[in-house]
Amino acid sequence: MRLVYREMRKEDVAECIKIILTSEPWKTLRTTEKEARTSLLGGIKSGKTIVAKVDNKTVGFIVFYPKGAFPLGGYIKLIGVHKDFRGMGIGRELMKRAEKEIFNYAKNSFLLVSSFNKAAQKFYRSLGYKKVGEIPDAIMKGYSEIIMRKTLGPIKRFS
Ligand SMILES: CC(C)(COP(=O)(O)OP(=O)(O)OC[C@H]1O[C@@H](n2cnc3c(N)ncnc32)[C@H](O)[C@@H]1OP(=O)(O)O)[C@@H](O)C(=O)NCCC(=O)NCCS
């Protein structure tokens, strides 16, 4: 298996959309093809992206913003790995590469995860993210978006 990581190109977007439309949490959130395309193309245009490719097939992706999208740090907007390729370390590697760029600019990396997406919460905790807040009824009534943060420490010392 030849696994390659590189920047996302427009021709990768269709396969990323397929991963989104067939995975949680996006199925429950009823994410549409148009919404998925907008997020991915937005990442290519004004953020940063990485895809994982196996034999030219897109098996994972990440969209992130090292600055300008979240106060006090970078923001990981979207990550997904194809069902058949989960549990192989691809998600961890995508996060590691995004964090490398984010921590070049900032002391914090932030992300949002749906309250019902327990598997992703566990994944993020295993990478050092901790819950720092919660936005109730954010996308669907009765469910929140949990704000998670990984930090290198405070920005300044109090004096
Ligand atoms: C979450 C996701 C990106 C993880 O990618 P992955 O390639 O399967 O994860 P990895 O193989 O790199 O796993 C990294 C660590 O997280 C843990 N982990 C990953 N998925 C997990 C799950 N479903 N439940 C519990 N732990 C999990 C692994 O045990 C591993 O820990 P270890 O290295 O100590 O063994 C992937 O499962 C996915 O695409 N899920 C659906 C989309 C999603 O929820 N995206 C996040 C939206 S906020």
The ligand as an SDF file (V2000), in Angstrom:
LIG
                    3D

 48 50  0  0  0  0  0  0  0  0999 V2000
  -12.1050   10.4230   13.6620 C   0  0  0  0  0  0  0  0  0  0  0  0
  -11.2820    9.8980   12.4890 C   0  0  0  0  0  0  0  0  0  0  0  0
  -10.8290   11.0600   11.6090 C   0  0  0  0  0  0  0  0  0  0  0  0
  -10.0410    9.1660   13.0430 C   0  0  0  0  0  0  0  0  0  0  0  0
   -9.2220    8.7550   11.9740 O   0  0  0  0  0  0  0  0  0  0  0  0
   -8.4750    7.3430   12.0030 P   0  0  0  0  0  0  0  0  0  0  0  0
   -7.5450    7.2940   10.8430 O   0  0  0  0  0  0  0  0  0  0  0  0
   -9.4820    6.2700   12.0900 O   0  0  0  0  0  0  0  0  0  0  0  0
   -7.6900    7.4540   13.3970 O   0  0  0  0  0  0  0  0  0  0  0  0
   -6.2770    6.8130   13.7650 P   0  0  0  0  0  0  0  0  0  0  0  0
   -6.1810    5.4450   13.1860 O   0  0  0  0  0  0  0  0  0  0  0  0
   -5.1880    7.7670   13.3680 O   0  0  0  0  0  0  0  0  0  0  0  0
   -6.3870    6.7490   15.3500 O   0  0  0  0  0  0  0  0  0  0  0  0
   -5.6890    7.6160   16.1930 C   0  0  0  0  0  0  0  0  0  0  0  0
   -6.0630    7.3410   17.6150 C   0  0  0  0  0  0  0  0  0  0  0  0
   -7.4270    7.6340   17.8760 O   0  0  0  0  0  0  0  0  0  0  0  0
   -8.1440    6.5170   18.3510 C   0  0  0  0  0  0  0  0  0  0  0  0
   -9.4150    6.3940   17.6430 N   0  0  0  0  0  0  0  0  0  0  0  0
   -9.6210    6.5990   16.3310 C   0  0  0  0  0  0  0  0  0  0  0  0
  -10.9030    6.3690   16.0140 N   0  0  0  0  0  0  0  0  0  0  0  0
  -11.5040    5.9860   17.1500 C   0  0  0  0  0  0  0  0  0  0  0  0
  -12.8170    5.5740   17.4730 C   0  0  0  0  0  0  0  0  0  0  0  0
  -13.7710    5.4750   16.5400 N   0  0  0  0  0  0  0  0  0  0  0  0
  -13.0870    5.2650   18.7430 N   0  0  0  0  0  0  0  0  0  0  0  0
  -12.1290    5.3130   19.6890 C   0  0  0  0  0  0  0  0  0  0  0  0
  -10.8590    5.6890   19.4490 N   0  0  0  0  0  0  0  0  0  0  0  0
  -10.5550    6.0170   18.2040 C   0  0  0  0  0  0  0  0  0  0  0  0
   -7.2850    5.3200   17.9850 C   0  0  0  0  0  0  0  0  0  0  0  0
   -7.4260    4.3040   18.9420 O   0  0  0  0  0  0  0  0  0  0  0  0
   -5.8860    5.8730   17.9630 C   0  0  0  0  0  0  0  0  0  0  0  0
   -5.2800    5.8380   19.2230 O   0  0  0  0  0  0  0  0  0  0  0  0
   -3.8890    5.0540   19.3840 P   0  0  0  0  0  0  0  0  0  0  0  0
   -2.9720    5.6030   18.3260 O   0  0  0  0  0  0  0  0  0  0  0  0
   -3.4860    5.3890   20.7700 O   0  0  0  0  0  0  0  0  0  0  0  0
   -4.2400    3.6480   19.1500 O   0  0  0  0  0  0  0  0  0  0  0  0
  -12.0820    8.8660   11.6370 C   0  0  0  0  0  0  0  0  0  0  0  0
  -12.5240    7.8460   12.4720 O   0  0  0  0  0  0  0  0  0  0  0  0
  -13.2750    9.4630   10.9050 C   0  0  0  0  0  0  0  0  0  0  0  0
  -13.1640    9.8850    9.7440 O   0  0  0  0  0  0  0  0  0  0  0  0
  -14.4490    9.4780   11.5590 N   0  0  0  0  0  0  0  0  0  0  0  0
  -15.6660   10.0040   10.9230 C   0  0  0  0  0  0  0  0  0  0  0  0
  -15.6090   11.4890   10.6980 C   0  0  0  0  0  0  0  0  0  0  0  0
  -15.4530   12.2740   11.9780 C   0  0  0  0  0  0  0  0  0  0  0  0
  -16.0000   11.9670   13.0270 O   0  0  0  0  0  0  0  0  0  0  0  0
  -14.6800   13.3660   11.8580 N   0  0  0  0  0  0  0  0  0  0  0  0
  -14.4920   14.2890   12.9530 C   0  0  0  0  0  0  0  0  0  0  0  0
  -15.5900   15.2930   12.9390 C   0  0  0  0  0  0  0  0  0  0  0  0
  -15.3860   16.4730   14.2270 S   0  0  0  0  0  0  0  0  0  0  0  0
  1  2  1  0
  2  3  1  0
  2  4  1  0
  2 36  1  0
  4  5  1  0
  5  6  1  0
  6  7  2  0
  6  8  1  0
  6  9  1  0
  9 10  1  0
 10 11  2  0
 10 12  1  0
 10 13  1  0
 13 14  1  0
 14 15  1  0
 15 16  1  0
 15 30  1  0
 16 17  1  0
 17 18  1  0
 17 28  1  0
 18 19  1  0
 18 27  1  0
 19 20  2  0
 20 21  1  0
 21 22  1  0
 21 27  2  0
 22 23  1  0
 22 24  2  0
 24 25  1  0
 25 26  2  0
 26 27  1  0
 28 29  1  0
 28 30  1  0
 30 31  1  0
 31 32  1  0
 32 33  2  0
 32 34  1  0
 32 35  1  0
 36 37  1  0
 36 38  1  0
 38 39  2  0
 38 40  1  0
 40 41  1  0
 41 42  1  0
 42 43  1  0
 43 44  2  0
 43 45  1  0
 45 46  1  0
 46 47  1  0
 47 48  1  0
M  END
$$$$
